[in-house]
């Protein structure tokens, strides 16, 4: 079922500062984020066409080396692709726990696959295969479409007015796919989103069709080992729909559709009214953006449990943020608040926590750089006497050891459990009866950790940073 990831809530509306611009090529068409080397930090990947006619494009990777809340990246790592790469997706294609990269190359009608051979602290990829798509692939997305446990690849083809699906048939070793299967969309298939729209547990397709001002929705009718979709259903957008995204905007448990319309400076939101096995949507509701919105992203930015809309706007070189004020069955947003972003905003926008402070940053690609807007909302920490006690950690960050002090007036028996950023337990100590616990670094690596101090009556939580 759909769910929303909710950060710690803010005591004020989320706001952003233009914290950093990072060089990554010269003409960035798409950005994506993910932990590529398993160090618990979110890295940034972009595709860049380098503007030279007939030249190869590149995948550019910025390895995250942020510490103690400060955002920082290593120098870019580049891998060549075919000419004019326009879209990138991240996902583990071969089941080895390391996410691969998939790139749509528009002017060569191909899809490039890069196998992840990274180790912690060292990002490395090798190009494994390249497949022919339809004409002018402009968007790529990854999802398990036939419920066989393997991530399949879907590509939106602008000139072919189609979606190409590559079914993942990888076993151990080399990444491989079955021959592509094409499904018809309306004219000018540009952007692709995947998610279960009708609650039947099968991920459906939403495709923005720029040339026809339509949003084509394709219901998934696949079975294990056989991918199929019903004929498209078309929704009418405003002028020149670019990027489409899915998200449960009104918190009714159904994924809604949102698309940014560059030709009309607006966002169209289609509220999902589907029942199991039957796709349906309410008429669009439009919200005015800044000038020239070319991409849209959906995520909860202020921790109130409702996902906000964010657009990147080419003509005004900024990001627009729409605070979600919706209620179940009704879609509403406050007027947009704009934040200058030096990236110029023609690459798509990604949202994610880059520095481990539980607040989501905005990452946008454009000309010559990637712009990062750092979330600066004030975090609320709620204390509940029946559930938590006050806890202090000093020093934090630390290099060798730290002292955790907490309330234990009754000399209860506490258990200390330490987790890494992936949620794995890396240290555990039982039968703590004092109110002070000393944590020695020993073999722990540098990075961000989380801990619980729990008894039968109380539960303390916190975050540690080892330098």
JOLIN-V272852 format. One record per residue. N is the residue number from 1. RES is the residue in one letter. PHI is phi in whole degrees, -180 to 180 (* if undefined). BURIAL is 1 if it has 16 or more other C-alpha atoms within 10 Angstrom, else 0. D_FIRST is the distance of its C-alpha to the first C-alpha in Angstrom with 2 decimals. Layout:
N RES PHI BURIAL D_FIRST
N RES PHI BURIAL D_FIRST
This chain:
1 X * 0 0.00
2 X -63 0 3.81
3 X -147 0 6.47
4 X -108 0 10.20
5 X -86 0 12.88
6 X -114 1 15.78
7 X -74 1 19.32
8 X -59 1 22.14
9 X -70 1 23.24
10 X -104 1 26.43
11 X -84 0 29.47
12 X -143 0 30.13
13 X -59 0 28.32
14 X -61 1 27.30
15 X -139 1 30.22
16 X -133 1 31.08
17 X -115 0 34.26
18 X -78 0 35.32
19 X -74 0 35.47
20 X -156 1 36.13
21 X -119 1 36.63
22 X -123 1 36.63
23 X -67 1 38.50
24 X -157 1 36.52
25 X 93 1 38.39
26 X -128 1 39.84
27 X -148 1 37.48
28 X -82 1 33.83
29 X -99 1 31.51
30 X -160 1 28.10
31 X -129 1 26.68
32 X -146 1 23.74
33 X -130 1 23.17
34 X 176 1 22.36
35 X -83 1 24.17
36 X -86 1 26.42
37 X -114 1 28.82
38 X 71 1 26.80
39 X -96 1 28.77
40 X 87 1 25.87
41 X -112 1 26.78
42 X -83 1 25.02
43 X -91 1 27.33
44 X -116 1 27.81
45 X -123 1 28.28
46 X -138 1 29.89
47 X -119 1 31.66
48 X -141 1 35.15
49 X -94 1 37.52
50 X 60 1 40.67
51 X 68 0 42.17
52 X -86 0 44.78
53 X -60 0 45.24
54 X 81 0 44.75
55 X -82 0 43.72
56 X -68 1 40.74
57 X -92 1 37.82
58 X -142 1 36.23
59 X -93 1 33.08
60 X -115 1 33.77
61 X -120 1 32.15
62 X -110 1 32.68
63 X -78 1 32.24
64 X -75 1 31.16
65 X -124 1 33.93
66 X -63 1 33.08
67 X -140 1 34.46
68 X 50 1 34.58
69 X 85 0 32.59
70 X -92 0 34.79
71 X -85 1 33.28
72 X -154 1 35.24
73 X -138 0 34.97
74 X -69 0 37.22
75 X -61 0 39.05
76 X -63 1 37.12
77 X -112 1 36.86
78 X -116 1 37.23
79 X -131 1 36.51
80 X -72 1 37.95
81 X -122 1 36.01
82 X -75 1 37.38
83 X -70 1 38.57
84 X 59 1 36.39
85 X -71 1 32.98
86 X -124 1 30.63
87 X -150 1 27.04
88 X -138 1 25.50
89 X -135 1 22.20
90 X -123 1 21.55
91 X -176 1 19.88
92 X -81 1 21.06
93 X -87 1 22.43
94 X -113 1 24.60
95 X 72 1 22.63
96 X -96 0 25.28
97 X 87 0 23.12
98 X -115 1 24.73
99 X -76 1 23.09
100 X -87 1 25.10
101 X -115 1 26.02
102 X -127 1 25.91
103 X -126 1 28.22
104 X -94 1 28.96
105 X -106 1 32.74
106 X -64 1 33.55
107 X -85 1 37.31
108 X -116 1 37.40
109 X 54 1 34.60
110 X -135 1 33.11
111 X -125 1 30.10
112 X -102 1 31.07
113 X -120 1 29.31
114 X -119 1 30.24
115 X -82 1 29.78
116 X -83 1 29.24
117 X -122 1 32.15
118 X -71 1 31.92
119 X -123 0 32.86
120 X -58 0 32.23
121 X 86 0 34.26
122 X -141 0 35.18
123 X -88 1 33.08
124 X -152 1 34.19
125 X -134 1 33.00
126 X -131 0 34.73
127 X -75 1 34.26
128 X -96 0 33.36
129 X -144 0 33.18
130 X -140 1 33.38
131 X -123 0 32.27
132 X -80 1 33.41
133 X -104 1 30.94
134 X -79 1 31.82
135 X -82 1 34.17
136 X 59 1 33.32
137 X -69 1 29.85
138 X -112 1 28.58
139 X -152 1 24.96
140 X -132 1 23.07
141 X -144 1 19.41
142 X -126 1 17.84
143 X -169 1 14.81
144 X -84 1 14.65
145 X -86 1 15.24
146 X -117 1 16.55
147 X 58 1 14.53
148 X -101 0 17.79
149 X 86 0 16.71
150 X -121 1 18.68
151 X -78 1 17.94
152 X -93 1 19.52
153 X -124 1 21.22
154 X -122 1 21.36
155 X -131 1 24.28
156 X -94 1 25.25
157 X -107 1 28.99
158 X -65 1 30.89
159 X -79 1 34.12
160 X -88 1 32.71
161 X 53 1 30.27
162 X -155 1 27.72
163 X -114 1 24.75
164 X -102 1 25.75
165 X -111 1 23.34
166 X -112 1 24.52
167 X -79 1 23.02
168 X -75 1 23.20
169 X -121 1 25.73
170 X -65 1 26.58
171 X -106 0 27.96
172 X -75 0 29.68
173 X 97 0 31.70
174 X -72 0 31.82
175 X -75 1 28.85
176 X -147 1 29.09
177 X -137 0 27.48
178 X -72 0 28.31
179 X -58 0 30.17
180 X -65 1 28.24
181 X -120 1 27.03
182 X -106 1 27.39
183 X -131 1 25.65
184 X -78 1 27.37
185 X -120 1 26.33
186 X -74 1 28.52
187 X -69 1 31.32
188 X 81 1 30.83
189 X -60 1 27.36
190 X -117 1 26.96
191 X -125 1 23.49
192 X -131 1 20.27
193 X -131 1 16.57
194 X -127 1 13.74
195 X -179 1 10.06
196 X -78 1 8.10
197 X -90 1 9.96
198 X -114 1 10.31
199 X 74 1 7.23
200 X -97 0 9.32
201 X 75 1 7.46
202 X -106 1 10.44
203 X -71 1 10.79
204 X -96 1 13.31
205 X -115 1 16.21
206 X -122 1 17.63
207 X -131 1 21.28
208 X -81 1 23.79
209 X -117 1 27.18
210 X -65 1 29.90
211 X -71 1 32.95
212 X -111 1 31.77
213 X 53 1 29.90
214 X -136 1 26.84
215 X -119 1 23.15
216 X -90 1 22.42
217 X -116 1 19.02
218 X -119 1 18.73
219 X -79 1 16.47
220 X -78 1 15.67
221 X -119 1 17.71
222 X -71 1 18.08
223 X -126 0 18.74
224 X -57 0 19.29
225 X 89 0 22.26
226 X -141 0 22.55
227 X -93 1 20.86
228 X -151 1 21.26
229 X -137 1 20.20
230 X -71 0 21.43
231 X -57 0 24.03
232 X -61 1 23.04
233 X -113 1 22.51
234 X -104 1 24.34
235 X -114 1 23.82
236 X -86 1 26.92
237 X -99 1 26.74
238 X -91 1 29.71
239 X -72 1 32.18
240 X 55 1 31.33
241 X -70 1 27.54
242 X -101 1 26.92
243 X -90 1 23.59
244 X -114 1 20.23
245 X -137 1 16.97
246 X -117 1 13.42
247 X -172 1 11.98
248 X -82 1 10.83
249 X -72 1 14.51
250 X -102 1 14.96
251 X 57 1 12.06
252 X -101 1 11.26
253 X 86 1 7.46
254 X -122 1 8.44
255 X -76 1 9.58
256 X -90 1 13.36
257 X -113 1 16.12
258 X -134 1 18.99
259 X -137 1 22.14
260 X -93 1 25.39
261 X -111 1 28.60
262 X -66 1 31.52
263 X -75 1 34.13
264 X -127 1 33.47
265 X 51 1 32.38
266 X -152 1 29.17
267 X -118 1 25.40
268 X -105 1 23.84
269 X -115 1 20.49
270 X -108 1 19.03
271 X -73 1 16.83
272 X -77 1 14.18
273 X -116 1 15.43
274 X -68 1 13.88
275 X -115 0 13.41
276 X -58 0 11.99
277 X 88 0 14.28
278 X -131 0 16.10
279 X -88 1 15.93
280 X -157 1 17.70
281 X -142 0 18.27
282 X -71 0 20.65
283 X -57 0 23.79
284 X -63 1 23.65
285 X -117 0 24.55
286 X -101 1 26.73
287 X -130 1 27.42
288 X -74 1 30.55
289 X -112 1 30.46
290 X -71 1 33.34
291 X -80 1 35.25
292 X 77 1 33.79
293 X -70 1 30.03
294 X -111 1 29.12
295 X -153 1 25.61
296 X -143 1 22.64
297 X -139 1 19.97
298 X -129 1 17.23
299 X -168 1 16.81
300 X -77 1 17.68
301 X -99 1 21.38
302 X -120 1 22.83
303 X 76 1 20.43
304 X -92 1 20.09
305 X 89 1 16.28
306 X -113 1 16.50
307 X -76 1 16.28
308 X -83 1 19.73
309 X -102 1 20.99
310 X -134 1 23.57
311 X -119 1 25.96
312 X -106 1 28.74
313 X -122 1 31.89
314 X -66 1 34.67
315 X -69 0 37.54
316 X -105 1 37.21
317 X 50 1 36.22
318 X -151 1 33.61
319 X -111 1 29.96
320 X -102 1 28.87
321 X -117 1 26.37
322 X -110 1 24.99
323 X -72 1 24.01
324 X -79 1 21.12
325 X -119 1 22.54
326 X -70 1 20.01
327 X -128 0 19.13
328 X -55 0 16.67
329 X 89 0 17.90
330 X -134 0 20.37
331 X -103 1 20.26
332 X -141 1 23.09
333 X -139 0 24.19
334 X -66 0 27.44
335 X -56 0 29.97
336 X -66 1 29.50
337 X -112 0 31.17
338 X -105 1 32.61
339 X -129 1 33.24
340 X -64 1 35.76
341 X -135 1 34.61
342 X -68 1 37.43
343 X -77 1 35.35
344 X 75 1 36.00
345 X 75 1 32.37
346 X -95 1 32.37
347 X -85 1 29.94
348 X -72 1 26.26
349 X -102 1 24.86
350 X -112 1 22.63
351 X -129 1 21.36
352 X -179 1 21.39
353 X -81 1 23.43
354 X -93 1 26.59
355 X -120 1 28.79
356 X 73 1 26.75
357 X -101 1 27.32
358 X 72 1 23.66
359 X -120 1 24.19
360 X -88 1 22.91
361 X -89 1 25.64
362 X -107 1 25.96
363 X -122 1 27.25
364 X -131 1 28.97
365 X -100 1 31.25
366 X -167 1 34.43
367 X -82 1 38.13
368 X 71 1 39.37
369 X -160 1 36.83
370 X -109 1 33.34
371 X -97 1 33.06
372 X -119 1 31.09
373 X -100 1 30.68
374 X -85 1 30.30
375 X -72 1 28.32
376 X -119 1 30.96
377 X -68 1 29.32
378 X -83 1 30.72
379 X -80 1 28.30
380 X -88 0 28.24
381 X -115 0 28.53
382 X -94 0 28.10
383 X -109 0 30.19
384 X -119 0 29.66
385 X -61 0 32.74
386 X -84 0 30.94
387 X -125 0 28.52
388 X -132 1 30.17
389 X -112 1 33.71
390 X -70 0 35.20
391 X -142 0 35.28
392 X -128 0 37.33
393 X -129 1 37.41
394 X -152 0 40.57
395 X -78 0 41.11
396 X -157 1 37.73
397 X -70 1 37.57
398 X -141 1 39.92
399 X -108 1 41.60
400 X -118 0 42.95
401 X -159 0 41.89
402 X -144 1 40.49
403 X -111 1 40.93
404 X -109 1 38.11
405 X -113 1 39.58
406 X -147 1 37.82
407 X -85 1 38.88
408 X -150 1 39.90
409 X -67 0 42.68
410 X -96 0 42.32
411 X 53 0 42.37
412 X -65 1 39.04
413 X -90 1 37.84
414 X -107 1 35.17
415 X -117 1 33.12
416 X -96 1 32.62
417 X -127 1 29.67
418 X -111 1 29.42
419 X -119 1 26.39
420 X -83 1 26.54
421 X -71 1 24.24
422 X -92 0 22.00
423 X 91 0 21.55
424 X -83 0 24.17
425 X -75 0 26.81
426 X -117 0 30.17
427 X -160 0 32.49
428 X -149 0 32.73
429 X -134 0 35.66
430 X -103 0 36.10
431 X 58 0 38.67
432 X -89 1 39.25
433 X -112 1 41.50
434 X -93 1 42.86
435 X -108 1 41.30
436 X -135 1 41.67
437 X -132 1 39.97
438 X -101 0 41.20
439 X -104 0 38.89
440 X -91 0 40.84
441 X -65 0 39.48
442 X 50 0 41.01
443 X -96 0 38.96
444 X -69 0 35.98
445 X -84 0 35.40
446 X -63 0 35.35
447 X 150 1 32.02
448 X -102 1 29.52
449 X -132 1 28.65
450 X -127 1 26.98
451 X -137 1 28.41
452 X -126 1 28.14
453 X -122 1 31.23
454 X -125 1 30.34
455 X -127 1 32.47
456 X -67 0 31.95
457 X -108 0 32.33
458 X -136 1 31.12
459 X -143 1 28.69
460 X -104 1 29.74
461 X -132 1 27.73
462 X -170 0 29.04
463 X -126 1 29.27
464 X -123 1 32.14
465 X -127 1 33.49
466 X -101 1 35.94
467 X -83 0 38.28
